[in-house]
């Protein structure tokens, strides 16, 4: 029995671009503005995740993968 593992290449992006894609393609939205980071929620799964307050800053690759998974954006890429 073979296992098929879905792989995809994620291009680096800034927080502003990531936020725009999340709003367009998922049911995630801003839950509240925290003291340190804004907190988002995925309505489908109930998962919460934090994003940066610096929209022009580039997202680290590991952070980007995690935010995409929690927001549900990985299903659209």
NUGUNU-187769 format. One line per 2 residues: number of its first residue (from 1); their letters; for each residue x, y, z of N, C-alpha, C. Coordinates in Angstrom, 1 decimal, padded with zeros to 4 digits. Example, Ala and Ser with C-alpha at 12.3 -4.5 7.8 and 13.67 -1.06 7.14 Angstrom:
<nodes>
1 = as = 013.2,-005.7,007.8,012.3,-004.5,007.8,013.2,-003.3,007.8  012.8,-002.2,007.1,013.7,-001.1,007.1,012.9,000.0,007.9 .
</nodes>
This chain:
<nodes>
1 = xx = 000.8,-001.2,000.0,000.0,000.0,000.0,000.9,001.2,000.0  000.6,002.2,-000.9,001.4,003.4,-001.0,000.7,004.5,-000.3 .
3 = xx = 001.5,005.4,000.3,001.0,006.6,000.9,001.3,007.8,000.0  000.3,008.6,-000.3,000.5,009.7,-001.1,000.6,010.9,-000.1 .
5 = xx = 001.7,011.6,-000.2,001.9,012.8,000.7,001.8,014.0,-000.2  000.9,014.9,000.1,000.7,016.2,-000.6,001.9,017.1,-000.3 .
7 = xx = 002.6,017.5,-001.3,003.7,018.5,-001.0,003.4,019.7,-001.9  003.8,020.8,-001.5,003.7,022.1,-002.3,004.7,023.0,-001.8 .
9 = xx = 005.1,023.9,-002.7,006.1,024.9,-002.4,005.4,026.2,-002.0  005.8,026.7,-000.9,005.2,028.0,-000.4,006.2,029.1,-000.7 .
11 = xx = 005.7,030.1,-001.5,006.6,031.2,-001.8,006.5,032.2,-000.6  007.6,032.8,-000.3,007.7,033.8,000.8,006.7,034.9,000.6 .
13 = xx = 006.0,035.4,001.6,005.1,036.5,001.5,005.1,037.3,002.7  004.6,038.5,002.6,004.5,039.4,003.7,003.1,039.2,004.5 .
15 = xx = 003.0,039.7,005.7,001.8,039.4,006.5,000.6,040.1,005.8  000.8,041.2,005.2,-000.4,041.9,004.5,-000.9,041.0,003.4 .
17 = xx = 000.0,040.4,002.6,-000.5,039.5,001.5,-001.1,038.2,002.1  -000.6,037.7,003.2,-001.2,036.5,003.8,-002.5,036.8,004.4 .
19 = xx = -002.7,037.9,005.0,-004.0,038.3,005.5,-005.0,038.5,004.4  -004.6,039.0,003.3,-005.5,039.2,002.2,-006.0,037.9,001.6 .
21 = xx = -005.1,036.9,001.5,-005.4,035.6,001.0,-006.3,034.8,002.0  -006.1,035.0,003.3,-006.9,034.3,004.3,-008.3,034.8,004.2 .
23 = xx = -008.5,036.2,004.1,-009.8,036.8,004.0,-010.6,036.3,002.8  -009.8,036.2,001.7,-010.5,035.9,000.4,-010.9,034.4,000.3 .
25 = xx = -010.0,033.5,000.8,-010.2,032.0,000.5,-010.7,031.2,001.7  -010.8,031.7,002.9,-011.2,030.9,004.0,-012.3,031.6,004.8 .
27 = xx = -012.8,030.8,005.8,-013.8,031.4,006.8,-013.1,031.8,008.0  -011.9,032.2,008.0,-011.2,032.7,009.1,-011.3,034.3,009.2 .
29 = xx = -011.4,034.8,010.4,-011.6,036.2,010.6,-010.9,036.6,011.9  -010.7,037.9,012.0,-010.0,038.5,013.2,-011.0,038.3,014.4 .
31 = xx = -010.5,037.7,015.4,-011.3,037.5,016.6,-011.1,038.6,017.6  -009.9,039.0,017.8,-009.6,040.2,018.7,-008.2,040.7,018.5 .
33 = xx = -008.0,041.9,018.8,-006.6,042.5,018.8,-006.0,042.3,020.2  -005.1,041.4,020.2,-004.4,041.1,021.5,-003.4,042.2,021.8 .
35 = xx = -002.8,042.1,023.0,-001.8,043.1,023.4,-000.6,043.0,022.6  -000.2,041.8,022.2,001.0,041.6,021.4,000.7,041.3,019.9 .
37 = xx = -000.3,040.4,019.7,-000.6,040.0,018.3,-002.1,039.9,018.1  -002.6,040.2,016.9,-004.0,040.0,016.6,-004.3,038.5,016.6 .
39 = xx = -005.4,038.1,017.2,-005.8,036.7,017.2,-006.9,036.4,016.2  -006.7,035.4,015.4,-007.7,035.0,014.3,-008.3,033.7,014.7 .
41 = xx = -009.5,033.4,014.1,-010.2,032.2,014.4,-010.7,031.6,013.1  -010.5,030.3,012.9,-011.1,029.6,011.8,-012.4,029.1,012.2 .
43 = xx = -013.5,029.5,011.6,-014.9,029.2,012.0,-015.2,027.7,011.7  -014.5,027.1,010.7,-014.8,025.7,010.4,-014.3,024.8,011.5 .
45 = xx = -013.1,025.0,012.0,-012.4,024.1,012.9,-012.4,024.6,014.3  -012.6,025.9,014.5,-012.5,026.5,015.8,-011.0,026.8,016.3 .
47 = xx = -010.1,026.5,015.4,-008.6,026.8,015.7,-008.4,028.3,015.7  -007.6,028.7,016.7,-007.1,030.1,016.7,-005.7,030.2,016.4 .
49 = xx = -005.3,031.3,015.8,-003.8,031.5,015.5,-003.6,033.0,015.6  -002.3,033.3,015.8,-001.9,034.7,015.9,-001.1,035.1,014.7 .
51 = xx = -001.2,036.4,014.3,-000.5,037.0,013.2,000.3,038.2,013.7  001.1,038.8,013.0,002.0,039.9,013.4,001.2,041.2,013.2 .
53 = xx = 001.6,042.2,013.9,001.1,043.6,013.8,001.9,044.4,012.7  002.8,043.7,012.1,003.7,044.4,011.1,003.4,043.9,009.7 .
55 = xx = 002.5,044.5,009.0,002.1,044.0,007.7,003.2,044.0,006.6  004.2,044.8,006.8,005.3,044.8,005.8,006.4,043.8,006.0 .
57 = xx = 006.3,043.1,007.2,007.3,042.1,007.6,007.0,040.8,006.8  008.1,040.1,006.4,008.0,038.8,005.8,007.7,037.7,006.8 .
59 = xx = 006.9,036.8,006.5,006.5,035.7,007.4,007.6,034.6,007.3  008.1,034.1,008.4,009.0,033.0,008.5,008.4,031.8,007.9 .
61 = xx = 009.2,030.9,007.2,008.6,029.8,006.5,007.8,028.8,007.4  008.3,028.5,008.6,007.6,027.6,009.5,006.4,028.2,010.1 .
63 = xx = 006.4,029.5,010.4,005.2,030.3,010.8,004.2,030.3,009.7  004.6,030.5,008.5,003.7,030.6,007.4,003.0,029.2,007.2 .
65 = xx = 003.7,028.1,007.2,003.1,026.8,007.1,002.0,026.6,008.2  002.4,027.0,009.4,001.5,026.8,010.6,000.2,027.6,010.4 .
67 = xx = 000.4,028.9,010.0,-000.8,029.8,009.9,-001.7,029.3,008.7  -001.0,028.8,007.6,-001.8,028.3,006.5,-002.6,027.1,006.9 .
69 = xx = -002.0,026.2,007.7,-002.7,025.0,008.2,-003.9,025.3,009.1  -003.6,026.2,010.1,-004.7,026.5,011.0,-005.8,027.4,010.4 .
71 = xx = -005.5,028.2,009.4,-006.5,029.0,008.8,-007.3,028.2,007.8  -006.8,027.1,007.3,-007.5,026.4,006.2,-007.0,026.8,004.8 .
73 = xx = -006.0,027.7,004.8,-005.6,028.2,003.5,-004.8,027.1,002.7  -004.2,026.2,003.4,-003.4,025.1,002.7,-004.3,024.3,001.8 .
75 = xx = -005.6,024.3,002.0,-006.5,023.5,001.1,-006.7,024.2,-000.2  -006.4,025.5,-000.3,-006.6,026.3,-001.5,-005.4,026.5,-002.3 .
77 = x = -004.3,026.1,-001.9,-003.0,026.3,-002.6,-002.6,025.0,-003.3 .
</nodes>
